[in-house]
Amino acid sequence: MAPQIITQENLSFNDLLIRPLYSEVRSRDDVSLVTELSGGLKLDIPILAANMDTVCGTEMAGVMGELGGMGVLHRGMAVGQRIKAVTNLADEGLRVGVAVGIHALMKEIVEYIDRGASAIVLDIAHGDSAHALDKVHMIRSLVEKRDSSICVIGGNVATAGAVERMWSAGAHCVKVGIGPGSACTTRVKTGVGVPQVNAISDCSQRADEYGITVIADGGMKTPGDIAKALALGADAVMVGGMLAGTDEAPGEIVYKNGKGYKEYRGMASKRAGSHYEEGASGMIPLKGSAEAIVMDICKGLRSALSYSGASNLEQFHVKAELLKVSPLAAQMSGAHGLPV
């Protein structure tokens, strides 16, 4: 039997631009970036720090919470350390998520729920698998038994059918992205993945049908990419590489030729301890504060919404129009022709 070949065109962020539309938004400052990922989880900005050990530890989670977004503590942290971090951040009134693996014990998850975590995030490469769906169901059952409003986030997935199965298992929200991250080599190592534009669009449409939400995870390098992800229907984005190398990112500073660097690596990289290597690692230059980067993203998003005549994300999902552009047009999108 011959393999199925899907000939539908698949696109990257560079293949798209958001079309400017008539707008009655007088000021970008009037644009709201509030998003609701579940009945119990509302964020002031639609940005989450990725659950990676070179991106989001306690310090990053604190900063993201203060800015109105949310950090997701990576599961490389010791359980006791994560419980302490969740307790302290929740006591300060900050949103914080916790990543758990497929083998996380029920008593561990109960601790996160009872200590005030805002979200439990299943951290598995292939979320559309029987054991992942069983884990989501178990987490949702624990949440219901403890009468908690915590958000259950499943993933990662890349197809509409997977979103439907996540909803059936009990997920409030689904992370979308198989292989698009800058430190991910899944597509190179395995040949598996769905280009992120199509994955976000397909998954967001199905999520809307079932009343759950979507987080676009990976593949975004600029504020414009994040705007496109939201225009495609995502309710929030999860960023890793854009926040790596910041002051608040975990890791020691290494100096080479007088310049400071921090390590950035995929969680499936050899450096992160994976036996099935599907991630890269390397050193990236220091970037300064995470706040400066997040505020720059938010300025770009408010401008993008205003160009579409949208004063909030709900309107943006309805009004936004995306254009497919030629490779040459894509090259002309950035600054060009400037003298050296």
N, C-alpha and C positions, 0 to 999 in steps of 0.2 A: 504493500500500500504506500503510495507516494505521500510525502509530508505535505501538510497544508501550508501554502504560501499566501500570506496576507499582503496584498499589493497597495493597500491604503497608504497615502503619503504620510510620512512621519516627520515632525519638525523639531527644531531646537529653538531656544529663545532668540538666537541671532536671526532666525528666519522671519521674525514677527516685529511689527511696530504697532503701538496703540494709536488708532486714528483720532485726531482731535475733533471734538464735536462742539456744538453750541452749548454754552455754559452760562448759568446765572449765578455761579459761585463768585462772589465779589473778592474774597480773600482766601488764600490757601490756609490761613489760620482758622478759617471757619470749617475746615474739613475735619471730620471725625474719623479716627482710625480704630475705633472700638470694634472688637469682634467677640462673638460668643461661641465657644467651642462645644459647650453643653449647657444644660440648665444651671449647673453649678460652677461653671468656669467662664468668666468674662474677663477679657484683657483690654487694656487701654490702647495697646498697639499690637498688631498681628505678627509679632516676631518672637520666636523661641530660639534659645541657644541649644545647639545640638548636644545630645548625650554622648559626647566623645571625651576621652581622657585628656586630650590636649585642647579642649574647648570649654567644657563646663564642669567646674567643681563648685565648691561652696561660695567662693568670692564672685565668680561670674553669675551664679544663680542669684546672689544678693543684688548685684547691679541690675540684672535684667528685671528682677521684681520691682526695684525702685523706679525703673524707667517705664513700668506699666506692662512689660512683656512677661516672659517666664523662661527661666533656665530649667533644663532637665538634667538632673545629676546622673552622671554616667555610672554604669554598674561595675566599673573597676574599683570604685571606692568600697572600702570595708563597710559591711552592713551597719555596724555601730556608728561609724563616721557619718553615714547617710542619715541615720535616724537622728543624730545630734543636729545635723545641718537642717533637716526638715523642721525639727522642733523649734530651733532658734529663728529660722526664717518665718515660719508660721506665726510665732509669737510676735514678730514685728509687723504682722499683717501683710506679708508678701506672698505672692503666688510662687509655688515651686513644684516642679514635677520630678518624679523618680523613675528611672529606667530599671526594669527587672527582666531577667532572662527566663528562658523556658523552664529552668530548674529551680527558680526561686521558691522558697518554702512559704506555705500559707501564713505561718506566724510572722515571717518577715514582712509580708505584704500588709498584714493586719497592723503591724507597728506603724508603717507609713500612713495608713489610713487614719489611725487613731491619733497620730502626732500632728496631723493637719496638712498633709500633702494635698496639693490641688489636683494632681493628676498622677495616675500610674500608667507608665508607658511601656508596652511590651517591646523589648529590644531583640528582634530576630530578623535575619536577612530576608527570609522568605515567609512573609506573614500569611500567605494563602496556602497554608499547610494544615493538616489535621491537628497536629500537636499544638500549633500556634493558636488555632481557633478554640481548641479545648482550654488552653490557658486563658484566653480572653474571657471565655464563658465562666471559668472559675473565679477570675478577678471580679467580674461583674457581680457574680453571686455573693462574694465576700462583701462588696460595697453595699449591696442591697441588704444583706443580713445586718450590717452595722449601721443601717439607716444613714448612709453617708451621701453627700452630693458630689463626691470626687469624680473627676472625669476619667473614664477608661479609654485609653488611646491604643489602638492596635496598629499593626504594620510590620514591616513595610510591604506595600502591594503596588501593582501597576495596572490593574485591569478593573473594569466595571464589575465583572462577576465576583472578583475578590472583595470588593466593597460590599456587595450584597451579602456575601458569606460572613464578613466581619460584623455587619449589622445584625445578622441572625444570631451570631455568637454573643452579642451584647455590647459591642463597642459603641461608644458615643461619638468617637472621632477616629479617623484613619490617617495614618501617615502614608504618603504616596511618593515613591521613588525607588526604583531598582537600578542601581548602577550609575546615577548621574553625578554623584559627588566628586569633588576635585581630588579626594584622596581614595577614591574607590576604583578598583580595577576589575570588578565583576564582569563587565562586558568584554574586557580583553581576555580574562582568564577562562570565561565560560561561554561567551557569545550570547549571554542572556540579558534581556532588558527591554524596556519600552522607552523611546525618546520622551523626555519629561513633559513637553508641551502636550502631546497626545495623552499621556498618562494622567496629567492633571485634568484635562478637559473631560476625558471619559469618566474618570473616577468622581469628579465633582458633580457631573450630571446625575450619575447613579446615586450618589450620596444625597443629593437634593430630593430624589424620589422617596428615599427612606427616612428623611428627616435627621440625618447625621451630618457631620462636618468633615472637612478634609484639611490636612496640613501638607503643603508641598515641601518635600524634604530633599534638598540637594540640587545642584546644577545651576544655582544662581550666583553670579559673580559681581553683579552691580545692582544698585537700587532700581534701575530700569528693568532688570530681569525679575526682581521681586514684584514690581508693579504688574508685569505681564503674567506672572504666576497667579496673582490675585484676580486679574482681569479674566483669566481662564476659568475662574470659579473657586480657587482655593480660599479657605477662610483664614488661613494663617500660613506662615512659612517657617521652616526650621533651617537655620544657617550654621555652618561649621567653619568653612574656610575664611569667610568674611570676618569672623571674630577670632580666629586663631592668630597668635602672635600679639594679641593685645595685652595690656598690663594685667588684666584680670584672668586671662587664660592660664590654666595650670602649666607648670613646667619651669625648668631652670633656664635662665638667660645664659646663652653661650656667646662669647665675643670672638669674632674673626676679623682681623685687620681693623680693629677699632669699632666694628659695627656689631650691634646686638641682634641675636636671633633666638627664636624658640622653636621647639619641634612641633610639627603638625603631622598627624598620622591617622590613617583609617583604622577603625576598630577591628577590621579583619586583616590588618597588616601583620607581618612577621614581628615587627617591633612591638605591637600590642599583644603579642602572644598567641596569635591565631595559628592553628595547625593547618588550616585550609586557607592559604594566603590569597585574599581578594582585595587587598588594600595596599596603598603606597605610603611612604613616610619620607620626610625631609625637613630641612630647616627653612623657616621663613623669617624675613626681617621683622623687627619689632614695629608695631603700628600705633602705639599710644593707647589711649583709653578706649574701652568698649563703648562708653557713652557717646563719644564723638562719632563713632561709626554708626551706631544705632540712630542717633539724631540726624545724621546725613541721610540714612535710608528713609527715615520718616519724612524729611523735607521732600525727598524725591517722590514718595508715595502721595503726599498731599498735593503736590503739583500734578501728578498723573491723574488723580481723581478729578481735580479742577478742570483739566484739559478735556475730560470726558463729561463734564457737567454733573458730576456726582459729588454730593456732600458727605457721603458715608460709604462704607464698603458694600452694604446691601444694594444701594443705587448703582455702584460701580459694576457689580455682577450683572445687573440688568442692562446698563447703558453702554458699557465698554464694547468697542469694536476693534478687532485685531486684523491687521493687513499682513498678508504674506508678501515678503519683499525679495528681490533678487540678491544674489551674493554681493554684487557691486553696490547695490543700495545699502546693504548691511554694512559694508566697509565705509560708507560715507556717513554712518550714524555718529561716529565719534569725532573728536577734534582732528582736523587734518589740514595739511597745507601750511602749517605754521613754520616760520623760519627757525632754524636751529639757534 
